[in-house]
Amino acid sequence: MTDWNAEAQRLDAADPLAPHRGEFLLDDAVAYLDGNSLGALPKATPARIGGVVQEEWGKGLISSWNTANWIDLPQRIGAKIAPLVGAQGNEVVVADSVSINLFKLISAALAMQKGRKVVLSEPGNFPTDLYMIEGLEAQGLAERRLADRASIEDALDDDVALLLLTHVHYKSGAMFDMARLTQAAHDAGALVLWDLSHSVGAVPVDLNGAGADFAVGCGYKYLNGGPGAPAFAFVAERHHASLRQPLSGWMGHAKPFEFSDDYKPAPGVDQLLCGTAPIISMSALNVGVELMAGIGIEALVSKSRAMSEFTRKAMAELVPELPCISPDDPQARGSQLSFRHDHAYELCQALIARRVIGDFRAPDILRLGFAPAYVRFADCWRAVSELRDLLDSGEWTRPQYAERAAVT
Ligand SMILES: *Cc1c(COP(=O)(O)O)cnc(C)c1O
C-alpha cells in the first residue's frame, strides 16, 4: 500500500509552484479545495485596491480616467488573459458578468446566421448558459435545443446557428475536445461559443488553434478576481467587422465622448463594453490575472493534473465508498474531481468543520477543486484522510451537518 502522506510531502517538496502559495492570503490550517468556485485572495490585492481608492479616486478624482488609464483597463486585462486561452490580445475584453456576456455573444452569433435560429447545448450545462438561451427564446430570437454530449454531433443540422458548450463541466469535471466539436459545428455551418469559466487558468485552452468563434469566462474562479469579479469575452478577429451585439451602451460606441445621438459600434471587442467599467473590481481582477499569467499556463496545468491524479488514486484506494464520476484520464477533465455519495451534503459540511473546504453540488456530488497556484498536495491528502475518518467514525451523521445554508 502506498504511504500517501509521505507521497504528498515528497510532491510538495518537489513542487516548483510551492513558493506561489505565499502570494495568497491563506490560513495554513485550512485545506482550500474550492478555488474553482471562488479563488483565494492575492496578498497584493488589498494594497492595489487601497491605491485605486485613495490615490486614483481620492486624489486623482475624475482625471484618473486618463492619468491612471482607467479607460482602457477592460482591454489591458483582456490582453493579459489572452495567452491563458490561446487568443490574441485584441480578441479579449473584460466586461460585465459571464451571464451578460453570454447574452451579448449568443445574440451576436444569431445575427450573423441569417435563416438559422437554433442554439444547441447539452442538458445539465451550467444553468445560466441554458437560461440565457431561454431568455432569447422568449423574445422570439432563438430556439433552444439540447442534446446529450454523446449525440451533439448528430444534432448539428442545417437549423443550428450556434453551438454553446461549457468546456469543463462544472459538476462532473469532464472536458470537451474543443478542436473536434468546433470543427464539427463549422462543418454543419454553425458557430461556436465556449464557456471557459471552469477552464481558464487551470487547463490548456487554445481558442485560435481550435478555430473557436466566441468564448466567455469567469473572473472569480481560477483567476482570483474576488467575489463577483467581472468576466471576459473573446471574439475571433475574423468576426470583428461583422460583430453586432444588442446591448448598445455608450462605452461600446466608437467615440463615446462625442456624445452623438446615434450609436456607432466600436471596432472589435471594444463593442462588447456596455456601461462604465467597475474600476475597483477590475483592479482586483487585474492582480489575480497578473499572478496567473506570471506563473504561466503550462506550469499550472501540469501541477493541476498531478494533484487531481494524486487525489483520484488515493480516494480509489482508501475511500471506495465515494466513487469518482470525473474522467480517469487527466487530459479529459478539468482541475476538479467529483465524488458521488447519497450523503454528499453532510460529508461536505463535516469536512468543512474539519477545515477542509470543498463544495456540494445537488443532489449527490462532493466536489474537490485543485487551484494549482496555491493548493498543496498535503491539502489533497487531508481531504482523503479526513473523509476516511468521517466515514469510520460516523461523525458526519451529526444533525448540524444536515442543515442547509442559502448558498451551497
Ligand atoms: C461560474 C460560472 C458562471 C458564472 O456566471 P456569472 O454570470 O458571472 O455569475 C457561468 N458559467 C459557468 C459554466 C460557470 O461555471
Ligand as a Chemical Component Dictionary entry (heavy atoms), coordinates in Angstrom:
data_LIG
# 
_chem_comp.id                   LIG 
_chem_comp.type                 NON-POLYMER 
_chem_comp.pdbx_formal_charge   0 
_chem_comp.three_letter_code    LIG 
# 
loop_
_chem_comp_atom.comp_id 
_chem_comp_atom.atom_id 
_chem_comp_atom.alt_atom_id 
_chem_comp_atom.type_symbol 
_chem_comp_atom.charge 
_chem_comp_atom.model_Cartn_x 
_chem_comp_atom.model_Cartn_y 
_chem_comp_atom.model_Cartn_z 
_chem_comp_atom.pdbx_ordinal 
LIG C1 C1 C 0 -19.231 30.290 -12.579 1  
LIG C2 C2 C 0 -19.847 30.121 -13.905 2  
LIG C3 C3 C 0 -20.553 31.169 -14.499 3  
LIG C4 C4 C 0 -20.753 32.455 -13.761 4  
LIG O1 O1 O 0 -21.637 33.327 -14.368 5  
LIG P1 P1 P 0 -21.836 34.789 -13.766 6  
LIG O2 O2 O 0 -22.879 35.374 -14.622 7  
LIG O3 O3 O 0 -20.514 35.512 -13.928 8  
LIG O4 O4 O 0 -22.221 34.659 -12.337 9  
LIG C5 C5 C 0 -21.062 30.959 -15.777 10 
LIG N1 N1 N 0 -20.867 29.786 -16.417 11 
LIG C6 C6 C 0 -20.202 28.762 -15.861 12 
LIG C7 C7 C 0 -20.007 27.498 -16.607 13 
LIG C8 C8 C 0 -19.672 28.900 -14.578 14 
LIG O5 O5 O 0 -19.022 27.886 -14.022 15 
# 
loop_
_chem_comp_bond.comp_id 
_chem_comp_bond.atom_id_1 
_chem_comp_bond.atom_id_2 
_chem_comp_bond.value_order 
_chem_comp_bond.pdbx_ordinal 
LIG C1 C2 SING 1  
LIG C2 C3 SING 2  
LIG C2 C8 DOUB 3  
LIG C3 C4 SING 4  
LIG C3 C5 DOUB 5  
LIG C4 O1 SING 6  
LIG O1 P1 SING 7  
LIG P1 O2 DOUB 8  
LIG P1 O3 SING 9  
LIG P1 O4 SING 10 
LIG C5 N1 SING 11 
LIG N1 C6 DOUB 12 
LIG C6 C7 SING 13 
LIG C6 C8 SING 14 
LIG C8 O5 SING 15 
# 
